[in-house]
Amino acid sequence: MIGRRTIDVKEVPLADVKEILEMPSDMEAGFEQTKTLDYSKKVAKLDKKKAYELIDELMAAVAKINRAKAVKLADLMPKTPDEVAPLFAKETFALTEDEVSKVLEIVGKYAKA
């Protein structure tokens, strides 16, 4: 792709991916973009604003959660501790039961909204 370059790289929730891919463009969407848009429409559980609010709240409430993990939690919206644990399986630390409870409490608040 001549003339295209990466300006910024950051993790974004599926709601943001969906919004980006739905933007009008003078280029025809390719196979990957079409499949990604379909996936984001089916899987995104929050709108963009609520997803970013959840991400910010998770990072503020639990110091061990970085942006990438917060985005993944916002996309998956776990309901049980067993759904939270795999996200931290490759880390050198584990969340305490209190931290997992706090994560589930925050996610639950957004799931009801």
C-alpha positions as CSV (number, residue, x, y, z in Angstrom):
1,M,0.0,0.0,0.0
2,I,1.9,2.9,-1.3
3,G,1.4,6.2,0.6
4,R,0.1,4.4,3.8
5,R,2.0,4.4,7.0
6,T,1.3,3.5,10.6
7,I,0.7,6.6,12.7
8,D,-0.3,5.1,16.0
9,V,-0.7,1.6,17.5
10,K,-3.0,1.0,20.4
11,E,-5.5,-1.5,21.7
12,V,-9.1,-0.7,21.0
13,P,-12.3,-2.4,21.9
14,L,-14.5,-4.1,19.4
15,A,-17.0,-1.3,19.6
16,D,-14.4,1.0,18.2
17,V,-13.3,-1.4,15.6
18,K,-16.9,-1.7,14.4
19,E,-17.2,2.1,14.2
20,I,-14.0,2.5,12.3
21,L,-14.9,-0.2,9.7
22,E,-18.4,1.3,9.3
23,M,-16.9,4.7,8.3
24,P,-17.5,5.6,4.7
25,S,-14.5,5.1,2.5
26,D,-13.5,5.6,-1.1
27,M,-11.9,2.2,-1.1
28,E,-13.8,-1.0,-1.3
29,A,-13.6,-3.1,1.9
30,G,-11.5,-6.2,1.5
31,F,-12.3,-9.7,2.7
32,E,-10.5,-9.2,6.0
33,Q,-12.3,-5.9,6.7
34,T,-15.7,-7.4,5.9
35,K,-15.1,-10.4,8.1
36,T,-13.8,-8.2,10.9
37,L,-16.8,-5.9,10.7
38,D,-19.2,-8.9,10.7
39,Y,-17.4,-10.3,13.8
40,S,-17.4,-7.0,15.6
41,K,-21.1,-6.5,15.0
42,K,-21.9,-10.0,16.4
43,V,-19.5,-9.9,19.4
44,A,-19.3,-6.3,20.6
45,K,-21.4,-6.1,23.8
46,L,-21.0,-2.4,24.6
47,D,-21.1,0.8,22.6
48,K,-17.9,2.7,22.1
49,K,-18.4,5.3,24.9
50,K,-19.3,2.6,27.5
51,A,-16.4,0.4,26.5
52,Y,-13.9,3.2,27.0
53,E,-15.5,4.1,30.4
54,L,-15.2,0.4,31.4
55,I,-11.6,0.3,30.3
56,D,-10.7,3.4,32.3
57,E,-12.5,2.2,35.4
58,L,-10.8,-1.2,35.3
59,M,-7.3,0.3,34.9
60,A,-8.0,2.7,37.8
61,A,-9.5,0.1,40.1
62,V,-6.9,-2.7,39.7
63,A,-3.3,-1.6,39.3
64,K,-2.2,-4.9,37.7
65,I,-4.5,-4.4,34.7
66,N,-2.8,-2.7,31.8
67,R,-4.7,-1.3,28.8
68,A,-4.4,-4.4,26.7
69,K,-6.0,-6.6,29.5
70,A,-8.7,-3.9,30.2
71,V,-9.7,-3.9,26.5
72,K,-9.9,-7.7,26.4
73,L,-12.0,-7.7,29.6
74,A,-14.3,-5.0,28.0
75,D,-14.7,-7.2,24.9
76,L,-15.3,-10.4,26.7
77,M,-17.4,-9.1,29.6
78,P,-16.6,-12.1,31.9
79,K,-19.2,-13.2,34.4
80,T,-17.2,-15.7,36.5
81,P,-13.7,-15.9,38.0
82,D,-13.1,-18.8,35.6
83,E,-13.6,-16.5,32.7
84,V,-11.1,-13.9,34.1
85,A,-8.3,-16.3,35.0
86,P,-7.2,-17.3,31.4
87,L,-6.5,-13.7,30.5
88,F,-3.7,-13.6,33.0
89,A,-2.4,-17.2,32.5
90,K,0.8,-16.0,30.7
91,E,1.6,-13.2,33.2
92,T,4.2,-13.5,35.9
93,F,1.5,-12.5,38.4
94,A,-2.0,-13.6,39.3
95,L,-4.9,-11.5,40.3
96,T,-6.0,-12.0,43.9
97,E,-9.6,-13.1,44.7
98,D,-10.4,-9.5,45.8
99,E,-9.0,-8.1,42.5
100,V,-11.0,-10.7,40.5
101,S,-14.1,-9.8,42.5
102,K,-13.6,-6.1,41.8
103,V,-13.2,-6.8,38.1
104,L,-16.4,-8.8,38.0
105,E,-18.2,-6.1,40.0
106,I,-17.2,-3.4,37.6
107,V,-17.9,-5.5,34.5
108,G,-21.3,-6.5,35.9
109,K,-22.2,-2.9,36.4
110,Y,-21.7,-2.2,32.7
111,A,-23.3,-5.5,31.6
112,K,-26.6,-4.4,33.2
113,A,-26.5,-0.9,31.6
